[in-house]
Amino acid sequence: GRICEFSCSGRERSPDPSDDEAIEKASGNRTATCQDSDSKPAVKKKRKQPTECFLSRPEEKQENTVKAKRRKKKKISDVLQKSAPKPGVPEDLQNLLTQHFGENRSVIELEELQLSDSCFLPANDLTHSFSSYLKEICPKWAKLRKTHKEKKSVVMLVLCSSALRSLELIKSMTAFKGDCRVLKLFAKHIKIKEQMNMLEKGVFHIGIGTPGRVKALVEQDALCLNSTKYVILDWNWRDQKLRRMMDIPEIKKETIDLLEKSIIKLCRDGSVKLGLF
């Protein structure tokens, strides 16, 4: 339909084409404003999206799981509370050597590290003091110390985990040693040159120290083990952290190196006996 307008006189006025164009423009403006109004809220919604990060909770869960795993780790004290400590036996040392060299050595090389039961002294059953144990394994000590006159050597070599433990053993063996000379073979407060000079100038019957310093003296030809008759490992003693000497990685490695390079061959030849105190 056309839009008809009447003049005041009542005549019909013909439609003006400009009116149609104005109507179309008006409708176009309305649709444009509607589109603008529809699009504006969408943009606002995108801008109002949250920008915060919600990763804190999973991290807390991971930390909790790590803490839980750490708590479940068994301690040496927990194991000792459940079961009484067992005295060391020759089989323990043999198994330790096999586990240490098993992956890198051939079958023939492992056989050369095997020690028969005749190579070992009676083991400590945890009822002995150090002096009583030495008296049991070495009843002819008085004769041995009198006949020993060689320098750069000792009749008995005792290996332990620390300098403090060496001093404790020296004090506890007073009833056994008598008037024999004891040499401290550890690194704390004692230079290796001083020990080398003492071994070169004097005669000592017993050497007590750590495997690291003893190995260094043997490698520098300052200490010869050809005259040694007994090698004692302080096997069962535990420190404040309840660790034995073979539970400490550094002491374990140095002890095994010393056994492999020097002591095992002498044991297989029959000149040295091994004891586990």
C-alpha positions, 0 to 999 in steps of 0.5 A: 500500500501506498500512503495517502495523505489528504490535504486540508481541502480533502484532496488526495496527495500523490505519494512522494518517492523521497518519502520511500527513500527516507523510510528505507534509510530509517529502517536501515539505520534501525537495523544497523543500530540493532546490530551494533547493540547486539554485537556490543554485549558479545565483546563485553562478555569476551573482555569479562572472561576471568584471567586468573590461573587455578593451578595452585591446587594440583601443585599442592597435591603433588607436594603432598604426595611427595611428602607422603612418599618421603615419610614412607621411606624406611630408616635404619632405626626403624629396621633395628627396632623391629629386628635385633642386629645380626653379627657379621659373618664371612658370607656377608663380606663375600656377598658385598664383594660379589654385588660390587663387582658382579656387573663389571667383572667376568666369571673368572675375575669374580672367582679370583675375589672369592675367599674360602672359610679358611681365610677368615678368623672367628667372627664376633658374636656381639658379646666380646669387647675388643680386647677379649676378641683379639685375645681369642683370635690371636692367643700367641700375640706375645710371641708375634710382637717379640719376633716382629722387627721389620719397618714399614709394616705392622703385624695387625691392621685394624680398619674402621670408619673414622678417626674418633672410632680409631681412638676408641679402639686404641683405648679399648685394646689396652688389656691386649696390646701390652707394651707393643707400639700402635700407629694411628693411620687416619687423616684427621690432624695427622699428615701423611708425611708424618706417618711415612716418616714414622713407619720408615724410622720405627717398628710398629706392631698394630696399625689402626685407621681408616681405609682411605689413609691406609690405601694411600700409604700402601700405594706410596710404598710407605706401608707394606702388608707382606709381614701383616698377619691379621686384618680386622674390620670393625664390621658391627659397630654403628655410629650416631646415625646407626650406620656401619662402616659398610653403610657409608658409601665412601668408606665402603668403596675405599675398603673394597679397593684396599681389599681388591688391590692388596689384602685378598691376594694375601688372604688367598696365599694364606699369609693374612687372616681376616676378622670381622669385629 
